[in-house]
Amino acid sequence: MSEFVKIAFGALAAPKGGTYVIFVGADLKPSPRVAALIGAAGTRLESAAKAVHFRGKASTAMDLVEAPGLDGVRLVIVGIAPGKDGKPIDFANLGGYVFGKLGAAKKAAVAFVAPEGEWEAGQAAEFALGLRLRAYRFDHYKTKKDNGDEADDAAAAVTIEFESAAAARAAAAPRMAVAEGVELARTLVNEPPNVLYPESFAERAAGLKAHGVEVEILDEKAMGKLGMNALLGVGQGSKRGSRLVVMRWRGAHARKAKPVAFVGKGVCFDSGGISIKPAASMEDMKGDMAGAACVVGLMRTLAARKAKVDAVGVIGLVENMPGGGAIRPSDILTSMSGQTIEIINTDAEGRLVLADALTYAREKFKPRFMIDLATLTGAILVALGQEHAGLFSNDDELAARLSAAGAATGEAVWRMPLGSAYDKLIDSKFADMKNTGGRNAGSITAAQFLKRFVGDTPWAHLDIAGTGMSSPTSDINHSWGSGWGVRLLDRLVAEYYEG
């Protein structure tokens, strides 16, 4: 159950106080069933709409307070008329939009009935998901609320009224599991780095054991024995010890089935190391572990909805600091794979973490595929802004499936090129490779670097620097940490890899 909103499903009923939400199209008429429930208030819709220039367009709404026959009821009328683009309704976004219109209301009912035609149980479930995601907030460290009203801490109670409440409730169950994972990922990204550092992050991931996930934590000694000198090198300058966390959800028990693997970059704070970053906006670097947060959130979701899949999550957790023991430009590290890496820039550290994490996942689990997520490069922001994550892959089928899952969930990806000409840019004079290829094609050369550690395993790299943290607000997210990727990857698993 969410701590931010309590969602229930019930039968259609006449409003009895609180806030009541209905839907209209361009003609400003609700469904006949809803019109019967609001009675005389329906006669006020057209005149009230004219006064505030409300035309029933999608993502617009108006309020009626104390309408005829509805004493003590605030009526919220939400438009769903399609725009010129003719796009179908995104019911998750609609749910988020409606929650945003509830304001300070602590009790609300939504008449989930289309003005024309019929809405389905799955659409009601998506609406509930969006409503819950929009309700999330992160204010644990505020000792005073903005308006001084401590009652705001209470969760809002929203009833979604639908003709088949039982069917909607059943359809919503897996969506609420997705919400759990997104909320967990958001919270991890939002936490300050003095609270969430490699050891404490690992402990939080270990909490997944309560949900049936197997969790193993490797400390620096264990990683040293495995030869993970690339990952360990990143954390050398910090007093915080590095960790590798391995999670497994065994939802499928076929003996010969290969697991699917997800790998996350978990730089709990990135100062840039010796190649220190400018001071401006360095505070945002607490979110440089958004990839790892997504993997943990995904594993929580898969376990919560009892996904029929064998899934592995591997996250490398480090802190990149400019201490006396920090790695230096021109140092050469030997990775777990045996390949050597010349350090050109210590701020190109995430790929070092992923190099050993990918090698570990590939060698230990021999997975069906590997997908890594990382807030890896500022260059991807230059290329794609915050509308898409960058997708790089050595496998066309996996890339196509990720693109389809992105389109279905709204967590969009855009495939970027790989090629031998780009790969040559990271060749080193002194080692097998260098950790940066320079300014040009920065996101691509970072992906080429990672590709050298995946072998023949089908693999995709998602550069989420523009989507995983400090993302623009949307109908379903007003949090600095977005939890981006949990919905995308859960859809990928559900559509193609369960059973």
C-alpha positions in Angstrom: 0.0 0.0 0.0 1.3 3.4 -0.9 2.1 5.8 1.9 1.0 8.7 -0.4 -2.4 7.7 -1.6 -4.9 4.9 -0.8 -6.6 3.7 -3.9 -9.8 1.6 -3.8 -12.2 0.4 -6.5 -16.0 0.5 -6.1 -19.3 0.6 -7.8 -20.7 3.8 -9.4 -22.5 5.8 -6.8 -24.0 9.3 -6.4 -21.5 11.7 -4.8 -21.8 12.1 -1.1 -19.3 14.9 -0.1 -15.7 15.4 -0.9 -14.4 15.7 -4.5 -16.1 13.9 -7.3 -14.4 13.6 -10.7 -16.2 13.0 -14.0 -15.1 13.0 -17.7 -16.5 14.9 -20.7 -15.6 15.2 -24.4 -15.9 18.2 -26.7 -19.7 18.3 -26.3 -19.2 18.7 -22.5 -21.6 15.8 -21.8 -20.7 13.0 -19.4 -21.9 9.5 -19.8 -25.7 9.1 -19.4 -25.0 7.0 -16.3 -22.9 9.7 -14.7 -25.4 12.4 -15.7 -28.0 10.5 -13.8 -25.8 10.4 -10.7 -25.0 14.2 -10.7 -28.6 15.1 -11.5 -29.3 18.9 -11.7 -25.6 19.7 -11.5 -25.4 18.5 -15.1 -27.4 21.5 -16.2 -24.7 23.9 -15.0 -21.8 22.3 -17.0 -22.3 24.2 -20.3 -22.8 27.7 -18.7 -19.9 27.1 -16.3 -17.6 25.9 -19.1 -18.5 29.0 -21.2 -17.5 31.3 -18.3 -14.0 29.8 -18.0 -13.5 28.9 -21.7 -13.4 25.2 -20.9 -14.0 23.1 -24.1 -13.4 19.6 -22.9 -9.9 19.3 -24.5 -7.5 16.7 -23.1 -5.5 17.8 -20.1 -7.9 20.5 -19.2 -10.3 20.7 -16.3 -12.8 22.9 -14.4 -14.3 22.9 -10.9 -17.9 23.3 -9.8 -18.3 24.0 -6.1 -21.7 23.4 -4.5 -23.5 22.7 -7.8 -27.3 22.3 -7.6 -28.2 19.1 -5.8 -24.7 18.3 -4.7 -24.4 20.0 -1.3 -20.9 19.7 0.1 -19.5 18.3 -3.1 -16.7 19.7 -5.3 -17.3 18.5 -8.8 -14.2 18.3 -11.0 -14.9 18.0 -14.8 -11.9 16.6 -16.8 -11.7 16.9 -20.5 -10.6 14.0 -22.7 -11.5 15.3 -26.2 -8.6 14.3 -28.5 -6.3 16.9 -30.0 -5.3 17.4 -33.6 -2.7 14.6 -33.3 -5.5 12.1 -32.7 -3.5 10.2 -30.1 -5.4 7.7 -28.0 -5.8 8.4 -24.2 -2.8 7.5 -22.1 -4.6 6.3 -19.1 -1.6 6.4 -16.8 -1.1 10.0 -17.7 -4.8 10.7 -17.2 -4.6 9.2 -13.7 -1.7 11.4 -12.9 -3.4 14.5 -14.3 -6.5 13.8 -12.2 -4.5 13.4 -9.0 -2.9 16.7 -9.7 -6.3 18.4 -9.9 -7.4 17.0 -6.5 -5.2 19.5 -4.7 -5.5 19.3 -1.0 -8.6 17.0 -1.1 -8.1 14.1 1.2 -11.2 12.2 -0.1 -12.2 11.8 -3.7 -14.2 9.5 -6.0 -13.6 9.2 -9.7 -16.5 8.1 -12.0 -14.4 6.1 -14.4 -16.8 6.1 -17.2 -16.2 7.2 -20.8 -18.5 10.0 -22.1 -19.0 7.7 -25.2 -18.3 4.1 -25.6 -16.8 1.9 -22.8 -13.6 1.8 -20.9 -12.0 -1.5 -19.9 -10.7 -2.9 -16.6 -7.1 -2.6 -17.8 -7.5 1.0 -18.6 -8.9 1.6 -15.1 -5.8 -0.2 -13.7 -3.5 2.0 -15.8 -5.4 5.1 -14.5 -4.7 3.9 -10.9 -1.1 3.4 -11.7 -0.7 6.9 -13.0 -2.6 8.3 -10.0 -0.3 6.5 -7.6 2.9 7.6 -9.4 1.8 11.2 -9.3 1.1 11.0 -5.6 4.7 10.1 -4.7 6.7 12.8 -2.9 10.0 12.9 -1.1 9.9 15.2 1.9 11.5 13.0 4.6 14.0 15.7 5.6 11.6 18.6 5.9 10.8 19.4 9.5 8.1 21.9 8.4 5.7 21.6 5.6 5.5 24.5 3.1 2.1 25.6 4.3 2.6 24.6 7.9 -0.4 22.1 7.8 0.7 18.9 9.4 -2.5 17.2 8.2 -1.0 17.2 4.7 1.0 14.1 5.8 -2.2 12.0 5.7 -2.6 10.0 2.5 -5.4 10.9 0.2 -8.1 8.3 -0.3 -9.3 7.9 -3.8 -12.0 5.5 -5.0 -12.2 4.6 -8.6 -15.7 3.8 -9.5 -16.0 1.3 -12.3 -18.8 -1.0 -13.5 -16.7 -4.1 -12.9 -14.7 -3.1 -9.8 -13.5 -6.6 -9.2 -12.0 -6.9 -12.7 -10.3 -3.5 -12.3 -8.9 -4.5 -8.9 -7.4 -7.7 -10.4 -5.9 -5.8 -13.3 -4.4 -3.2 -11.0 -2.5 -5.7 -8.8 0.5 -6.0 -11.2 0.5 -2.3 -11.8 0.7 -1.6 -8.1 3.8 -3.9 -8.1 5.3 -1.7 -10.8 4.5 1.4 -8.7 6.3 -0.2 -5.7 9.4 -0.6 -7.9 9.2 2.9 -9.3 8.7 4.5 -5.8 11.7 2.5 -4.5 13.9 3.7 -7.3 12.8 7.3 -6.9 13.5 7.3 -3.2 17.0 5.8 -3.7 17.8 8.5 -6.3 16.4 11.3 -4.1 18.4 10.3 -0.9 21.4 12.5 0.0 24.8 10.9 -0.4 25.6 11.1 3.3 22.7 8.8 3.8 22.9 6.6 0.7 26.5 5.5 0.1 27.8 2.1 -1.2 27.4 0.2 2.1 24.0 1.6 3.0 22.8 1.3 -0.6 23.8 -2.4 -0.4 21.9 -2.8 2.8 18.7 -1.4 1.3 19.0 -3.7 -1.6 19.4 -6.6 0.9 15.9 -5.6 2.0 14.6 -7.4 -1.1 15.2 -10.7 0.7 11.9 -10.1 2.4 10.2 -10.3 -1.0 11.8 -13.5 -2.0 14.8 -12.1 -3.9 18.2 -13.8 -3.3 20.8 -11.1 -2.5 24.5 -11.4 -2.2 26.8 -8.5 -1.3 30.5 -8.6 -2.4 32.8 -6.4 -0.4 36.2 -5.0 -1.6 38.1 -8.1 -0.5 35.8 -10.4 -2.5 35.9 -8.2 -5.5 39.7 -8.0 -5.2 39.9 -11.8 -5.5 37.9 -11.6 -8.6 40.2 -9.0 -10.2 37.6 -6.2 -10.3 40.3 -3.5 -10.4 38.3 -1.2 -12.7 35.4 -1.0 -10.3 37.6 -0.8 -7.2 39.8 1.8 -8.8 36.9 4.2 -9.0 36.3 4.0 -5.2 40.0 4.3 -4.2 39.8 7.9 -3.3 36.8 7.6 -0.9 36.7 6.5 2.7 33.5 4.6 1.8 34.1 1.0 0.7 32.8 -0.1 -2.7 30.2 -3.0 -3.1 28.8 -5.2 -5.7 25.3 -6.4 -5.1 23.9 -9.4 -6.9 20.1 -10.0 -6.8 18.2 -12.9 -8.3 14.5 -13.5 -8.6 13.8 -17.1 -9.5 10.3 -16.9 -10.9 10.9 -19.5 -13.5 12.4 -22.9 -12.5 13.2 -24.6 -15.8 16.7 -26.1 -15.3 18.1 -25.2 -18.7 16.6 -21.8 -19.0 19.1 -18.9 -19.0 18.3 -15.9 -16.8 17.9 -12.4 -18.1 20.3 -9.9 -16.6 20.2 -6.2 -15.7 23.2 -4.3 -14.7 23.2 -0.9 -13.0 25.8 1.9 -12.5 25.7 2.9 -8.9 28.0 5.9 -8.3 26.5 7.1 -5.1 28.3 10.5 -5.5 30.5 11.6 -8.4 32.8 14.4 -7.7 34.8 13.6 -10.8 37.7 12.3 -8.8 41.1 13.9 -9.6 39.5 15.3 -12.8 37.1 17.1 -10.5 33.9 18.5 -11.8 33.0 22.3 -11.7 31.2 23.3 -8.5 28.0 24.4 -10.3 25.3 21.7 -10.0 27.7 19.1 -8.5 24.9 18.4 -6.0 23.1 16.6 -8.8 25.7 14.0 -8.8 24.0 12.2 -5.9 21.8 10.9 -8.7 24.6 9.2 -10.5 23.4 5.9 -9.2 20.0 6.1 -11.0 20.9 3.0 -13.1 21.5 0.9 -10.0 18.3 2.3 -8.4 16.3 1.2 -11.5 17.7 -2.3 -11.3 16.7 -2.6 -7.6 13.3 -1.2 -8.3 12.8 -3.6 -11.2 13.8 -6.6 -9.0 11.3 -5.4 -6.4 8.6 -5.2 -9.1 9.3 -8.6 -10.5 9.1 -10.2 -7.1 6.0 -8.2 -6.0 4.0 -9.4 -9.0 5.5 -12.9 -9.0 6.9 -12.6 -12.5 7.5 -15.9 -14.2 11.1 -15.2 -15.1 14.5 -16.0 -13.9 16.1 -12.5 -13.5 19.4 -11.3 -12.2 20.3 -7.8 -11.1 23.9 -6.7 -10.6 24.8 -3.3 -9.4 28.2 -1.8 -8.8 28.3 0.7 -5.9 31.1 3.2 -5.5 31.8 6.8 -4.5 34.1 8.7 -6.8 36.2 11.1 -4.7 39.6 12.9 -5.1 41.3 11.4 -2.1 45.0 10.7 -1.7 44.5 7.2 -2.9 42.4 8.1 -5.9 43.3 6.9 -9.4 45.0 9.4 -11.6 44.9 10.2 -15.3 47.6 8.0 -17.0 47.1 5.1 -14.5 46.5 1.7 -16.1 44.0 -0.7 -14.5 43.4 -4.4 -15.2 39.8 -5.2 -15.3 38.1 -8.5 -14.3 38.1 -9.5 -17.9 41.9 -9.2 -18.1 41.7 -6.3 -20.4 43.8 -3.2 -19.5 42.4 0.3 -19.3 44.4 3.6 -19.5 42.7 6.3 -17.4 42.5 9.5 -19.4 39.8 11.2 -17.3 38.7 10.0 -13.8 35.3 11.6 -14.4 34.7 8.8 -17.0 34.2 6.4 -14.1 30.8 4.8 -14.7 32.0 2.7 -17.5 34.8 1.3 -15.3 32.2 0.2 -12.8 30.1 -1.3 -15.5 33.0 -3.1 -17.2 33.5 -5.3 -14.2 29.8 -5.7 -13.4 29.1 -6.7 -16.9 32.0 -9.2 -16.9 30.7 -10.7 -13.6 27.2 -11.0 -14.9 28.3 -12.6 -18.2 30.8 -15.1 -16.7 28.8 -16.1 -13.7 25.2 -16.4 -15.1 25.7 -16.8 -18.9 22.5 -14.8 -19.4 20.1 -14.8 -22.3 20.8 -11.1 -22.6 22.3 -8.2 -20.6 20.9 -4.7 -20.3 22.8 -2.1 -18.5 21.5 1.3 -17.3 23.7 4.2 -16.5 23.6 8.0 -16.1 26.8 7.7 -18.2 27.4 10.8 -20.4 26.4 14.4 -20.6 26.7 14.0 -24.3 23.5 12.0 -24.5 21.7 15.1 -23.1 23.2 17.1 -26.0 22.0 14.6 -28.5 18.6 13.7 -27.1 17.7 16.1 -24.4 15.4 14.6 -21.7 12.9 13.2 -24.1 14.6 9.9 -24.8 17.2 7.6 -23.3 20.0 6.6 -25.6 19.9 3.0 -26.7 22.9 1.1 -27.9 22.9 -2.6 -28.8 24.6 -5.4 -30.5 21.3 -7.2 -31.1 18.6 -6.0 -33.4 15.8 -8.1 -31.8 16.6 -6.9 -28.3 16.8 -3.3 -29.5 13.4 -3.6 -31.2 11.8 -5.0 -28.2 13.1 -2.3 -26.0 11.9 0.3 -28.4 8.4 -1.3 -28.4 8.3 -1.4 -24.6 9.4 2.2 -24.5 6.6 3.3 -26.8 4.1 1.3 -24.7 5.1 2.8 -21.4 6.1 6.3 -22.4 9.7 5.7 -21.3 11.0 6.3 -24.8 14.4 5.2 -26.2 16.3 6.2 -29.3 18.7 3.8 -30.9 22.2 5.3 -31.5 24.9 3.9 -33.7 27.9 1.7 -32.9 30.7 0.9 -35.3 34.4 0.1 -35.8 35.3 3.7 -36.6 34.0 4.8 -33.2 35.6 1.9 -31.5 39.1 3.0 -32.7 38.7 6.2 -30.8 39.2 4.4 -27.6 42.3 2.5 -28.6 45.2 3.3 -26.3 49.0 3.6 -27.0 49.8 2.0 -23.6 46.9 -0.4 -22.8 44.1 -2.3 -24.5 41.9 0.7 -24.4 41.5 4.2 -22.8 38.5 5.2 -20.8 37.4 8.1 -23.0 37.6 8.8 -26.7 37.4 12.6 -26.4 34.6 15.1 -26.8 33.2 14.0 -30.2 30.7 11.2 -30.1 31.1 10.9 -26.4 28.0 8.7 -25.7 28.9 6.4 -28.6 32.5 5.9 -27.5 31.3 5.2 -24.0 29.0 2.5 -25.4 31.9 1.1 -27.5 33.9 0.8 -24.3 31.2 -1.2 -22.6 30.8 -3.4 -25.7 34.3 -4.7 -25.2 33.1 -6.4 -22.0 30.0 -8.2 -23.2 31.5 -10.8 -25.6 28.8 -12.6 -27.8 26.0 -12.0 -25.2 23.1 -10.1 -26.6 23.4 -6.7 -24.9 21.8 -3.3 -24.7 23.1 -0.2 -23.0 20.7 2.6 -21.9 22.3 5.9 -21.3 19.8 7.5 -18.9 21.7 10.7 -18.0 18.8 12.8 -19.3 15.9 10.7 -17.9 17.0 9.1 -14.6 17.4 12.3 -12.5 16.4 15.9 -12.6 13.9 15.0 -15.2 11.1 17.4 -16.3 7.9 17.1 -14.3 5.1 15.2 -16.0 1.6 14.1 -15.3 3.0 11.0 -13.5 6.1 12.4 -12.0 6.9 15.5 -9.9 9.9 13.9 -8.2 13.6 14.8 -8.9 14.4 11.2 -9.1 12.1 9.7 -11.8 12.4 6.0 -11.3 12.9 5.9 -15.1 13.4 2.4 -16.6 11.4 0.3 -14.1 8.2 0.5 -16.2 10.1 0.0 -19.4 12.0 -3.1 -18.4 9.1 -4.7 -16.6 7.1 -4.3 -19.8 9.9 -5.9 -21.8 10.0 -8.9 -19.4 6.2 -9.3 -19.3 5.8 -9.1 -23.1 8.7 -11.3 -24.2 10.5 -13.3 -21.5 7.9 -14.7 -19.1 6.5 -18.2 -19.1 
